[in-house]
Amino acid sequence: MVSHTKQTGVYGNQHCRQRPGQNNGHNLTKSQHPNRESENTTSMESKTRANAKCNAITLVIPKWLYCYLPLLTLVLLSSASVWIASYLWNRVDNLVFQRTESVGWEMVDLFGNFDTDGDFYLSFDEALPLIQLMSEYKQVLNDSALQRNVPADEHVIKLEAHFSPLNISTMTKDWLHDFNNNYSFHGLFKWQSPNVQHQEYPVSAFLDFLPYGITNIPPPGTVYTIISAPSNVYNAIPAVGRSTRHYPPQPSGKGRIIHSLLSMLHPRPFVIMRFPPQGAMGCVRAVSKTHVHVMFRVHAEFQLNEPPRDPFWFSPAQFLGSLIIARDGSSIEHFHLYVPTKRGLNVDMEWLMEDNSEGMEVDIGFMPMMELVSPRRSRPQASAKDEINDEIQSGTQSEDGSFSHIEWDSQITEEAAKEAMELEFFPFKTIKYYNLSEAFDHSASTGKLVHSILLWGALDDQSC
């Protein structure tokens, strides 16, 4: 019974799966042949493995595919990237086209000119030139008072502009790096000729160069102010803030005639400079019973670029002028306004740094010619005099600034007039400065020591 009970426990599961009507005698028979049962089990397992092998799917990957799989993946990713970029670009292009239809191509082009980085968004630095362009600091046209209808009996004088571009070789900047990689130089390279070659002005417009009016002419050597320097409030503005403007403010007072004259050379003159010395001074050089000769000195500058390019400041060393006018203000014998060229460097240039940092780059150079000159004396507006006769009647100018047909009652030299105006702009000039070749001679004669100063440029003009 014990043996039967164990056997029943071992084959209990099979006993549960017996067909109906089958007795337990079969179990006893199986227990009597254990080796046969083991062989049957082993045979069934072998058949099961064989069936499993028959039903399995084997995936064989060639070895060469391992080499080309990364390349194939890269090609697929590149193709997908190109397709996505093309899709996005087409969407952007459609949006731009839709916007263009609503605002017009001119507006889109204007936006593109100021969107320098092409991100379809105007940063503050990109929008600032546009704001200035649309604000009151727009390009100033010639003042209407100077362009009014001149009466037929009033004299007009013709001025000619002569200009030679800056000698680029006198600058210190590297051509390959600074010039080619910075588009701030666009206005400098573009400026190859005067803005206006010829212009006529009424004689009455030049009365602003005289001191205290035409009826009260002081003696020669008298220095007077034509344009006052701005208040300290203006000079307190940070340098970069003053240097980011593209267009000059509207001129007023005596600044209108100077602005109009300088506009013959370039369309964007700044009569009031960003830094001292600023303004304009005059000096009476000679007087007679019929005429007066005054000399004047102007410190002004030009801004050469238009938005969206950053400003480029072109500051001549100084403008020297000479005017011979009748004492009753009816006619002008001679007018000349020019940038001196005696020194090897006569212009200062400044521009914003490329990285938009809070600073300016600077260089100096030499400009061979920049002047306005009257080829002949003034004449009535309705006059039809022959130009050759005018030149003969104008007389011949001598080296000291006099004219052969004018007898001066009292006068000083042109150099004395220049020095007098120089002292008003630069008080330190009260101390006499000598060239190196002259300094040791004066040292030996006076017994004083020599204090030598080496400068790149000059302290008594803007070429520094």
NUGUSE-876371 format. One record per residue (C-alpha): x, y, z; residue number from 1. Coordinates in steps of 0.02 Angstrom, whole numbers, plus 32768, in hexadecimal, padded with zeros to 4 digits. Each point is the difference from the previous one (the first is absolute). Example, Ala and Ser with C-alpha at 12.3 -4.5 7.8 and 13.67 -1.06 7.14 Angstrom:
BEGIN
<px=8267	py=7F1F	pz=8186	nr=1>
<px=8045	py=80AC	pz=7FDF	nr=2>
//
This chain:
BEGIN
<px=8000	py=8000	pz=8000	nr=1>
<px=808C	py=8075	pz=8026	nr=2>
<px=8050	py=7FE0	pz=7F57	nr=3>
<px=7F5A	py=8018	pz=7FA8	nr=4>
<px=7FDD	py=809F	pz=805E	nr=5>
<px=80A7	py=804D	pz=7FCB	nr=6>
<px=7FE5	py=7FCC	pz=7F4E	nr=7>
<px=7F56	py=804A	pz=8001	nr=8>
<px=804C	py=80A1	pz=8043	nr=9>
<px=8083	py=8004	pz=7F78	nr=10>
<px=7F88	py=7FDE	pz=7F71	nr=11>
<px=7F6F	py=805A	pz=804C	nr=12>
<px=7FFE	py=807C	pz=7F72	nr=13>
<px=7FF8	py=7F79	pz=7F7F	nr=14>
<px=7F78	py=7FAB	pz=8065	nr=15>
<px=7F9B	py=809E	pz=7FF0	nr=16>
<px=8010	py=7FF9	pz=7F43	nr=17>
<px=7FC3	py=7F4A	pz=7FEC	nr=18>
<px=7F7A	py=7FDC	pz=7F83	nr=19>
<px=7F59	py=7FC9	pz=8046	nr=20>
<px=7FF3	py=7F45	pz=8029	nr=21>
<px=80BC	py=7FEB	pz=800F	nr=22>
<px=803A	py=7FA6	pz=809E	nr=23>
<px=809B	py=8010	pz=8069	nr=24>
<px=804C	py=7F62	pz=7FC1	nr=25>
<px=8057	py=8063	pz=7F7A	nr=26>
<px=805A	py=8064	pz=8083	nr=27>
<px=8040	py=7F65	pz=8052	nr=28>
<px=8041	py=7FC4	pz=7F59	nr=29>
<px=805E	py=80A3	pz=7FE5	nr=30>
<px=804D	py=7FF5	pz=80AB	nr=31>
<px=803E	py=7F59	pz=7FD9	nr=32>
<px=8067	py=8044	pz=7F69	nr=33>
<px=805D	py=80A0	pz=8039	nr=34>
<px=8089	py=7FF8	pz=7F7C	nr=35>
<px=7F85	py=8002	pz=7F71	nr=36>
<px=7FAA	py=8098	pz=8049	nr=37>
<px=80A6	py=805F	pz=8007	nr=38>
<px=8025	py=7FD4	pz=7F4B	nr=39>
<px=7F56	py=803E	pz=7FCA	nr=40>
<px=801B	py=80A5	pz=805B	nr=41>
<px=80A9	py=801A	pz=7FB0	nr=42>
<px=7FB8	py=7FDB	pz=7F54	nr=43>
<px=7F75	py=8080	pz=8018	nr=44>
<px=807C	py=8087	pz=8035	nr=45>
<px=806A	py=7FDF	pz=7F65	nr=46>
<px=7F68	py=8010	pz=7F91	nr=47>
<px=7FD0	py=80A2	pz=8056	nr=48>
<px=80AD	py=8049	pz=7FDF	nr=49>
<px=7FF9	py=7FCA	pz=7F4B	nr=50>
<px=7F57	py=8051	pz=7FEA	nr=51>
<px=8041	py=80A1	pz=8052	nr=52>
<px=8094	py=8004	pz=7F88	nr=53>
<px=7F8B	py=7FEB	pz=7F6F	nr=54>
<px=7F90	py=8090	pz=803A	nr=55>
<px=8093	py=807E	pz=8029	nr=56>
<px=8030	py=8092	pz=7F88	nr=57>
<px=80B9	py=8027	pz=7FF6	nr=58>
<px=8035	py=80B4	pz=7FCE	nr=59>
<px=80AD	py=8005	pz=7FB4	nr=60>
<px=8052	py=80B0	pz=7FED	nr=61>
<px=8091	py=800A	pz=7F84	nr=62>
<px=80A3	py=8043	pz=8044	nr=63>
<px=800D	py=8086	pz=7F7A	nr=64>
<px=7F5F	py=804E	pz=8042	nr=65>
<px=8058	py=802D	pz=80A2	nr=66>
<px=8077	py=806F	pz=7F9C	nr=67>
<px=7F7B	py=805B	pz=7F9B	nr=68>
<px=7F7B	py=800E	pz=8087	nr=69>
<px=8047	py=80A3	pz=804D	nr=70>
<px=8012	py=804D	pz=7F53	nr=71>
<px=7F4F	py=7FCE	pz=7FD3	nr=72>
<px=7FC1	py=804A	pz=80A3	nr=73>
<px=805C	py=80A3	pz=7FDE	nr=74>
<px=7FB5	py=800C	pz=7F52	nr=75>
<px=7F52	py=7FE4	pz=8043	nr=76>
<px=8017	py=8083	pz=8088	nr=77>
<px=8046	py=807D	pz=7F83	nr=78>
<px=7F6E	py=7FE4	pz=7F8B	nr=79>
<px=7F87	py=8017	pz=808E	nr=80>
<px=8057	py=80A1	pz=8036	nr=81>
<px=7FFA	py=8046	pz=7F50	nr=82>
<px=7F49	py=7FD7	pz=7FF1	nr=83>
<px=7FD8	py=8050	pz=80A8	nr=84>
<px=8066	py=809C	pz=7FD7	nr=85>
<px=7FAC	py=800D	pz=7F56	nr=86>
<px=7F57	py=7FEE	pz=8050	nr=87>
<px=8023	py=8086	pz=8082	nr=88>
<px=804C	py=8075	pz=7F7F	nr=89>
<px=7F69	py=7FEF	pz=7F91	nr=90>
<px=7F91	py=802B	pz=8093	nr=91>
<px=806A	py=8099	pz=8028	nr=92>
<px=8002	py=8031	pz=7F49	nr=93>
<px=7F44	py=7FF2	pz=7FF8	nr=94>
<px=7FEF	py=806B	pz=809C	nr=95>
<px=8075	py=8084	pz=7FB7	nr=96>
<px=7FA1	py=7FFD	pz=7F5D	nr=97>
<px=7F5B	py=8016	pz=805B	nr=98>
<px=8048	py=8090	pz=8064	nr=99>
<px=8049	py=804B	pz=7F61	nr=100>
<px=7F55	py=8002	pz=7FAF	nr=101>
<px=7FBB	py=8060	pz=8094	nr=102>
<px=808C	py=8081	pz=801D	nr=103>
<px=805A	py=8002	pz=7F58	nr=104>
<px=80AE	py=7FD1	pz=7FC6	nr=105>
<px=804B	py=80A8	pz=802E	nr=106>
<px=7FD5	py=7FE8	pz=80B7	nr=107>
<px=8047	py=7F50	pz=8001	nr=108>
<px=80A1	py=803D	pz=7FAE	nr=109>
<px=800D	py=808C	pz=8080	nr=110>
<px=7FED	py=7F83	pz=808D	nr=111>
<px=8082	py=7F8F	pz=7FB1	nr=112>
<px=807E	py=808F	pz=7FF5	nr=113>
<px=7FF8	py=801A	pz=80BC	nr=114>
<px=7FF3	py=7F48	pz=8030	nr=115>
<px=80BC	py=7FE7	pz=7FF0	nr=116>
<px=8005	py=7F54	pz=8051	nr=117>
<px=7F6C	py=7FBC	pz=7F9C	nr=118>
<px=7F9C	py=7FC0	pz=8094	nr=119>
<px=7F5F	py=8059	pz=7FCA	nr=120>
<px=8009	py=8066	pz=80A0	nr=121>
<px=8044	py=80B0	pz=801D	nr=122>
<px=8067	py=800D	pz=809D	nr=123>
<px=8018	py=80A9	pz=8053	nr=124>
<px=80A7	py=801C	pz=7FAA	nr=125>
<px=7FB1	py=7FD5	pz=7F57	nr=126>
<px=7F65	py=806B	pz=801E	nr=127>
<px=805E	py=809B	pz=803F	nr=128>
<px=8036	py=803C	pz=7F52	nr=129>
<px=7F4D	py=7FE8	pz=7FC2	nr=130>
<px=7FBD	py=8065	pz=8092	nr=131>
<px=8079	py=808B	pz=7FD9	nr=132>
<px=7FD1	py=7FF9	pz=7F4A	nr=133>
<px=7F49	py=8018	pz=802B	nr=134>
<px=801C	py=8081	pz=8088	nr=135>
<px=8022	py=80B9	pz=7FF8	nr=136>
<px=80BB	py=7FE1	pz=7FE7	nr=137>
<px=7FE8	py=7FE2	pz=7F48	nr=138>
<px=806C	py=803D	pz=7F74	nr=139>
<px=7FFC	py=80BE	pz=8003	nr=140>
<px=7FE3	py=8053	pz=7F5A	nr=141>
<px=8044	py=80AB	pz=7FD4	nr=142>
<px=7FAC	py=8084	pz=8069	nr=143>
<px=7F6E	py=8053	pz=7FAA	nr=144>
<px=803F	py=80AC	pz=8031	nr=145>
<px=809C	py=7FE4	pz=7F95	nr=146>
<px=7F9B	py=7FBE	pz=7F6D	nr=147>
<px=7F7F	py=808A	pz=7FFB	nr=148>
<px=7FE0	py=8065	pz=7F62	nr=149>
<px=808E	py=807D	pz=7FF1	nr=150>
<px=7FCD	py=80AE	pz=7FC2	nr=151>
<px=8043	py=802C	pz=7F56	nr=152>
<px=806A	py=808E	pz=8044	nr=153>
<px=804F	py=7F9A	pz=808D	nr=154>
<px=80AA	py=7FB5	pz=7FE3	nr=155>
<px=801F	py=7F46	pz=8001	nr=156>
<px=80A7	py=7FA9	pz=8008	nr=157>
<px=802B	py=7F5C	pz=7FAF	nr=158>
<px=8064	py=7F81	pz=8065	nr=159>
<px=805D	py=7F6A	pz=7FBD	nr=160>
<px=8027	py=7F64	pz=8066	nr=161>
<px=80A8	py=7FAA	pz=7FEB	nr=162>
<px=8020	py=7F59	pz=8052	nr=163>
<px=8083	py=7F78	pz=7FFE	nr=164>
<px=7FDA	py=7F5F	pz=8060	nr=165>
<px=8060	py=7FCA	pz=8098	nr=166>
<px=80A8	py=7FB2	pz=7FDE	nr=167>
<px=7FDB	py=7F53	pz=8046	nr=168>
<px=80B9	py=7FD2	pz=8008	nr=169>
<px=8019	py=8083	pz=808A	nr=170>
<px=7F8F	py=7F9D	pz=8076	nr=171>
<px=8049	py=7F7F	pz=8077	nr=172>
<px=7F77	py=7F7C	pz=7FF4	nr=173>
<px=8021	py=7F57	pz=7FB1	nr=174>
<px=7FB5	py=7FF7	pz=7F53	nr=175>
<px=7FDD	py=7F46	pz=8001	nr=176>
<px=7FAB	py=7FFA	pz=80A9	nr=177>
<px=7FB9	py=80A9	pz=8031	nr=178>
<px=7FC8	py=8041	pz=7F58	nr=179>
<px=7FC1	py=7F62	pz=7FAC	nr=180>
<px=7FA5	py=7FBB	pz=809A	nr=181>
<px=7FAE	py=809F	pz=803F	nr=182>
<px=7F76	py=804A	pz=7F96	nr=183>
<px=8007	py=80A2	pz=8065	nr=184>
<px=8081	py=803B	pz=7F80	nr=185>
<px=7F7E	py=8000	pz=7F76	nr=186>
<px=7FDD	py=80BB	pz=800E	nr=187>
<px=80B9	py=802B	pz=8001	nr=188>
<px=8026	py=7F9F	pz=7F61	nr=189>
<px=7F62	py=8041	pz=7FAC	nr=190>
<px=802B	py=80B7	pz=801E	nr=191>
<px=8063	py=8027	pz=7F62	nr=192>
<px=7FB8	py=80A9	pz=7FCB	nr=193>
<px=7FA5	py=8098	pz=8048	nr=194>
<px=7F48	py=7FF2	pz=8027	nr=195>
<px=7FDC	py=809F	pz=7F9B	nr=196>
<px=807E	py=803D	pz=7F81	nr=197>
<px=7FBC	py=80B2	pz=7FE9	nr=198>
<px=7F89	py=806A	pz=8067	nr=199>
<px=7FCA	py=80B7	pz=8000	nr=200>
<px=7FDA	py=805D	pz=80A2	nr=201>
<px=7FBA	py=80AD	pz=8020	nr=202>
<px=807F	py=8079	pz=8048	nr=203>
<px=7F8E	py=8025	pz=8094	nr=204>
<px=8018	py=7F4C	pz=803D	nr=205>
<px=80B8	py=8025	pz=8025	nr=206>
<px=7FDD	py=808F	pz=8077	nr=207>
<px=7FFE	py=7F7F	pz=808C	nr=208>
<px=80BE	py=7FF4	pz=7FF0	nr=209>
<px=8013	py=80B6	pz=8034	nr=210>
<px=800F	py=803D	pz=80B4	nr=211>
<px=7F72	py=8063	pz=804E	nr=212>
<px=7FAD	py=8029	pz=7F5A	nr=213>
<px=8039	py=8059	pz=7F63	nr=214>
<px=7FF9	py=80AF	pz=8049	nr=215>
<px=8076	py=7FE8	pz=8093	nr=216>
<px=80A4	py=7FB4	pz=7FC7	nr=217>
<px=8084	py=7FF6	pz=808B	nr=218>
<px=80BA	py=801D	pz=7FDE	nr=219>
<px=8071	py=7F78	pz=7FB9	nr=220>
<px=8033	py=7F7A	pz=807C	nr=221>
<px=7F55	py=7FFA	pz=8053	nr=222>
<px=7FC7	py=7F4E	pz=8020	nr=223>
<px=7F46	py=7FD9	pz=800B	nr=224>
<px=7F8D	py=7F6A	pz=800D	nr=225>
<px=7F9C	py=7FC3	pz=7F6B	nr=226>
<px=7FBB	py=7F5E	pz=804B	nr=227>
<px=800E	py=7FE3	pz=80BA	nr=228>
<px=8037	py=7F59	pz=8047	nr=229>
<px=7F6F	py=7F9B	pz=804A	nr=230>
<px=7FDB	py=7FF9	pz=80B8	nr=231>
<px=8051	py=7F84	pz=8076	nr=232>
<px=7F5E	py=7F9C	pz=7FFD	nr=233>
<px=8023	py=7FCD	pz=7F4D	nr=234>
<px=80B3	py=7FD0	pz=8024	nr=235>
<px=7FC6	py=7F99	pz=8096	nr=236>
<px=7FAB	py=7F85	pz=7F8A	nr=237>
<px=8069	py=7F61	pz=7FF3	nr=238>
<px=8072	py=7FF9	pz=7F69	nr=239>
<px=7FAB	py=7F66	pz=7FB6	nr=240>
<px=7F56	py=8052	pz=8015	nr=241>
<px=8038	py=8097	pz=7F9D	nr=242>
<px=8051	py=7F90	pz=7F7D	nr=243>
<px=7F6A	py=7F93	pz=7FD5	nr=244>
<px=7FA1	py=8088	pz=7FA3	nr=245>
<px=7FF7	py=7FFC	pz=7F43	nr=246>
<px=7FAF	py=80A7	pz=7FD6	nr=247>
<px=8026	py=80B0	pz=8040	nr=248>
<px=7F82	py=8069	pz=805E	nr=249>
<px=7FA7	py=808F	pz=7FAC	nr=250>
<px=807A	py=8094	pz=7FF6	nr=251>
<px=7FCE	py=80A7	pz=8046	nr=252>
<px=8041	py=80B2	pz=8006	nr=253>
<px=80AC	py=801A	pz=7FB3	nr=254>
<px=8016	py=7F45	pz=7FF5	nr=255>
<px=7F8C	py=7FFA	pz=7F6A	nr=256>
<px=8079	py=804F	pz=7F85	nr=257>
<px=8091	py=7F95	pz=803E	nr=258>
<px=7F96	py=7F63	pz=7FF6	nr=259>
<px=7FCA	py=802C	pz=7F4F	nr=260>
<px=80B3	py=8021	pz=7FCA	nr=261>
<px=8042	py=7F5D	pz=8048	nr=262>
<px=7F6F	py=7FA3	pz=7FAD	nr=263>
<px=8053	py=8026	pz=7F5A	nr=264>
<px=808A	py=7F89	pz=8037	nr=265>
<px=7F97	py=7F78	pz=8052	nr=266>
<px=7F44	py=7FF0	pz=8022	nr=267>
<px=8014	py=7FE0	pz=80BD	nr=268>
<px=8069	py=8088	pz=8052	nr=269>
<px=7FF9	py=801B	pz=80BC	nr=270>
<px=8021	py=80B8	pz=8023	nr=271>
<px=800F	py=7FDA	pz=80BA	nr=272>
<px=8081	py=7F78	pz=801A	nr=273>
<px=7FF1	py=7F75	pz=8080	nr=274>
<px=809C	py=8037	pz=805E	nr=275>
<px=805D	py=80A4	pz=8020	nr=276>
<px=803A	py=806C	pz=7FAF	nr=277>
<px=7F53	py=802F	pz=7FC2	nr=278>
<px=7FB1	py=8093	pz=7FA9	nr=279>
<px=8046	py=8087	pz=7F8F	nr=280>
<px=8069	py=809C	pz=8021	nr=281>
<px=8028	py=8095	pz=7F92	nr=282>
<px=8086	py=8087	pz=7FFB	nr=283>
<px=8006	py=80A7	pz=7FA5	nr=284>
<px=809D	py=8000	pz=7F95	nr=285>
<px=7FF2	py=80A3	pz=7F9F	nr=286>
<px=7F8B	py=8093	pz=7FE6	nr=287>
<px=7FF1	py=808A	pz=7F80	nr=288>
<px=7F82	py=8086	pz=7FD9	nr=289>
<px=7FA6	py=7F8B	pz=7F88	nr=290>
<px=8027	py=7F4D	pz=8035	nr=291>
<px=8024	py=7F91	pz=8094	nr=292>
<px=8065	py=7F60	pz=8002	nr=293>
<px=7FD6	py=7F80	pz=8087	nr=294>
<px=8049	py=7F55	pz=801F	nr=295>
<px=7FA6	py=7F77	pz=805D	nr=296>
<px=8020	py=7F53	pz=8044	nr=297>
<px=7F7B	py=7F77	pz=800A	nr=298>
<px=8008	py=7F58	pz=8057	nr=299>
<px=7F81	py=7F8A	pz=7FB1	nr=300>
<px=7FF8	py=7F4B	pz=7FC9	nr=301>
<px=7FA3	py=7F8A	pz=7F8D	nr=302>
<px=7FA5	py=7F5C	pz=801C	nr=303>
<px=801E	py=7F98	pz=7F64	nr=304>
<px=7F8C	py=7F68	pz=800F	nr=305>
<px=7F46	py=7FE8	pz=7FEA	nr=306>
<px=7F98	py=7F85	pz=8066	nr=307>
<px=800A	py=7F6F	pz=801D	nr=308>
<px=80BE	py=8012	pz=7FFE	nr=309>
<px=804E	py=8040	pz=809F	nr=310>
<px=8036	py=80B7	pz=8000	nr=311>
<px=80AC	py=802D	pz=7FBF	nr=312>
<px=8040	py=80A9	pz=803C	nr=313>
<px=8073	py=8067	pz=7F91	nr=314>
<px=8049	py=8096	pz=805F	nr=315>
<px=8073	py=8076	pz=7F9F	nr=316>
<px=8086	py=8055	pz=8066	nr=317>
<px=7FAB	py=80A8	pz=7FE7	nr=318>
<px=7FAC	py=806D	pz=7F7D	nr=319>
<px=8055	py=80A7	pz=7FDE	nr=320>
<px=7F9E	py=8086	pz=7FA5	nr=321>
<px=801A	py=80A9	pz=7FB0	nr=322>
<px=7F7B	py=807E	pz=7FCD	nr=323>
<px=8018	py=80AB	pz=7FAE	nr=324>
<px=7F5A	py=805B	pz=7FFC	nr=325>
<px=7FC7	py=80B2	pz=7FDF	nr=326>
<px=7FE1	py=8065	pz=809F	nr=327>
<px=7F4E	py=8020	pz=7FCA	nr=328>
<px=7FE3	py=7F46	pz=7FE5	nr=329>
<px=7FD4	py=8014	pz=7F49	nr=330>
<px=8087	py=7F94	pz=7FB0	nr=331>
<px=8088	py=7F80	pz=8022	nr=332>
<px=80AD	py=8009	pz=7FB6	nr=333>
<px=803E	py=7F57	pz=8037	nr=334>
<px=7FD0	py=7F68	pz=8068	nr=335>
<px=8069	py=7F69	pz=802C	nr=336>
<px=7FE1	py=7F71	pz=807B	nr=337>
<px=807E	py=7F72	pz=800A	nr=338>
<px=8054	py=7F7A	pz=8069	nr=339>
<px=80BA	py=8028	pz=8017	nr=340>
<px=807A	py=7F83	pz=7FB6	nr=341>
<px=80A6	py=803D	pz=8047	nr=342>
<px=8008	py=7F72	pz=807C	nr=343>
<px=8017	py=7F4A	pz=7FD2	nr=344>
<px=7F60	py=7FCC	pz=805B	nr=345>
<px=7F65	py=806D	pz=7FF6	nr=346>
<px=7F68	py=7F92	pz=8021	nr=347>
<px=7FC4	py=7F94	pz=8090	nr=348>
<px=7F8C	py=7F6A	pz=7FE6	nr=349>
<px=7F9A	py=7F9D	pz=807E	nr=350>
<px=7F87	py=7F70	pz=7FF1	nr=351>
<px=7FA7	py=7F85	pz=8072	nr=352>
<px=805B	py=7F5F	pz=8026	nr=353>
<px=7FC5	py=7F65	pz=7FA3	nr=354>
<px=7FD0	py=7FA1	pz=809E	nr=355>
<px=7F87	py=808B	pz=8032	nr=356>
<px=8062	py=801C	pz=80A0	nr=357>
<px=7FFA	py=80A5	pz=805A	nr=358>
<px=808F	py=804F	pz=7FA0	nr=359>
<px=803D	py=8050	pz=7F61	nr=360>
<px=8090	py=7FD9	pz=7F8C	nr=361>
<px=8066	py=8093	pz=7FC3	nr=362>
<px=807F	py=8028	pz=7F7A	nr=363>
<px=8047	py=809B	pz=7FAC	nr=364>
<px=8034	py=8024	pz=7F4E	nr=365>
<px=8021	py=8083	pz=7F7C	nr=366>
<px=7F84	py=8050	pz=7F89	nr=367>
<px=8051	py=805F	pz=7F6E	nr=368>
<px=7F72	py=807B	pz=7FDE	nr=369>
<px=7F58	py=8038	pz=8045	nr=370>
<px=7FCC	py=80B2	pz=7FD9	nr=371>
<px=7F7A	py=8078	pz=7FC6	nr=372>
<px=803A	py=8095	pz=7F9B	nr=373>
<px=7FB1	py=808D	pz=7F9D	nr=374>
<px=804C	py=8007	pz=7F50	nr=375>
<px=7FCA	py=80B6	pz=7FED	nr=376>
<px=7FAD	py=808D	pz=805D	nr=377>
<px=7F44	py=8005	pz=801D	nr=378>
<px=7F8C	py=8048	pz=7F7F	nr=379>
<px=7F47	py=802F	pz=7FF4	nr=380>
<px=7F88	py=7F71	pz=7FEA	nr=381>
<px=7FBD	py=8043	pz=7F5C	nr=382>
<px=80AB	py=8035	pz=7FC0	nr=383>
<px=8041	py=7FB8	pz=7F5E	nr=384>
<px=80B3	py=803E	pz=8012	nr=385>
<px=8086	py=7FA0	pz=7FAA	nr=386>
<px=805F	py=7F8D	pz=8076	nr=387>
<px=80A8	py=8037	pz=7FBA	nr=388>
<px=7FD9	py=80B6	pz=8026	nr=389>
<px=7FCE	py=7FCD	pz=80B1	nr=390>
<px=80A7	py=7FAA	pz=8019	nr=391>
<px=805E	py=8099	pz=7FC2	nr=392>
<px=7F9D	py=8074	pz=8071	nr=393>
<px=801D	py=7F8E	pz=8095	nr=394>
<px=80B7	py=802E	pz=8008	nr=395>
<px=808E	py=7F8F	pz=8034	nr=396>
<px=8011	py=7FB9	pz=80AF	nr=397>
<px=80AB	py=8011	pz=804F	nr=398>
<px=8051	py=7F8C	pz=807F	nr=399>
<px=7FCA	py=8068	pz=8095	nr=400>
<px=7F49	py=7FF4	pz=7FD0	nr=401>
<px=7FEF	py=80AF	pz=7FB9	nr=402>
<px=7FBF	py=8030	pz=7F54	nr=403>
<px=8054	py=8077	pz=7F89	nr=404>
<px=7F6A	py=8073	pz=7FEE	nr=405>
<px=7FDE	py=800F	pz=80BB	nr=406>
<px=8067	py=8075	pz=806D	nr=407>
<px=7FF8	py=7FC7	pz=80B5	nr=408>
<px=8002	py=8087	pz=8084	nr=409>
<px=8037	py=7F88	pz=808A	nr=410>
<px=8027	py=7F48	pz=8002	nr=411>
<px=805B	py=7F70	pz=8052	nr=412>
<px=804F	py=7F6A	pz=7FAE	nr=413>
<px=7FA1	py=7F60	pz=7FE0	nr=414>
<px=8073	py=7FA3	pz=8077	nr=415>
<px=7FD9	py=807C	pz=808A	nr=416>
<px=7F45	py=7FE8	pz=7FE2	nr=417>
<px=8014	py=7F43	pz=8004	nr=418>
<px=8060	py=8006	pz=80A4	nr=419>
<px=7F7E	py=8071	pz=804F	nr=420>
<px=7F75	py=7F85	pz=7FD8	nr=421>
<px=806D	py=7F6E	pz=8036	nr=422>
<px=8013	py=804B	pz=80AE	nr=423>
<px=7F43	py=8007	pz=8013	nr=424>
<px=7FEE	py=7F47	pz=7FD9	nr=425>
<px=809C	py=7FC6	pz=805C	nr=426>
<px=8033	py=8069	pz=8098	nr=427>
<px=809C	py=7F95	pz=8018	nr=428>
<px=8045	py=8055	pz=7F64	nr=429>
<px=8028	py=8098	pz=806A	nr=430>
<px=80A2	py=7FA3	pz=801E	nr=431>
<px=8068	py=8009	pz=7F63	nr=432>
<px=8025	py=7F58	pz=7FB0	nr=433>
<px=808F	py=7FE9	pz=7F85	nr=434>
<px=8032	py=7F7C	pz=7F85	nr=435>
<px=8091	py=7F91	pz=8034	nr=436>
<px=8075	py=8059	pz=7F88	nr=437>
<px=7FD7	py=80A9	pz=804F	nr=438>
<px=7FF2	py=7FCB	pz=80B6	nr=439>
<px=80BC	py=7FEE	pz=8020	nr=440>
<px=8025	py=80AA	pz=7FB3	nr=441>
<px=7F84	py=8052	pz=8076	nr=442>
<px=8043	py=7F99	pz=8091	nr=443>
<px=80B0	py=803D	pz=7FE0	nr=444>
<px=7FCC	py=80B7	pz=7FF0	nr=445>
<px=7F8D	py=8001	pz=8099	nr=446>
<px=805E	py=7F86	pz=8070	nr=447>
<px=7F64	py=7F94	pz=801A	nr=448>
<px=7FF1	py=7F45	pz=7FFA	nr=449>
<px=7FA8	py=7FA4	pz=7F73	nr=450>
<px=7F64	py=7F9D	pz=802A	nr=451>
<px=7FE2	py=7F8B	pz=7F6D	nr=452>
<px=7F53	py=7FB6	pz=7FDA	nr=453>
<px=7FE9	py=7F7B	pz=7F7A	nr=454>
<px=7F4E	py=7FF4	pz=7FBC	nr=455>
<px=7FA6	py=7F93	pz=7F81	nr=456>
<px=7FA0	py=808F	pz=7FB3	nr=457>
<px=7FEA	py=80AE	pz=804A	nr=458>
<px=7FB0	py=8048	pz=809B	nr=459>
<px=7FC8	py=80A2	pz=7FAE	nr=460>
<px=7F89	py=7FB3	pz=7F81	nr=461>
<px=7F97	py=7F63	pz=7FE7	nr=462>
<px=8089	py=7F94	pz=7FB2	nr=463>
<px=802E	py=7FB3	pz=80A6	nr=464>
//
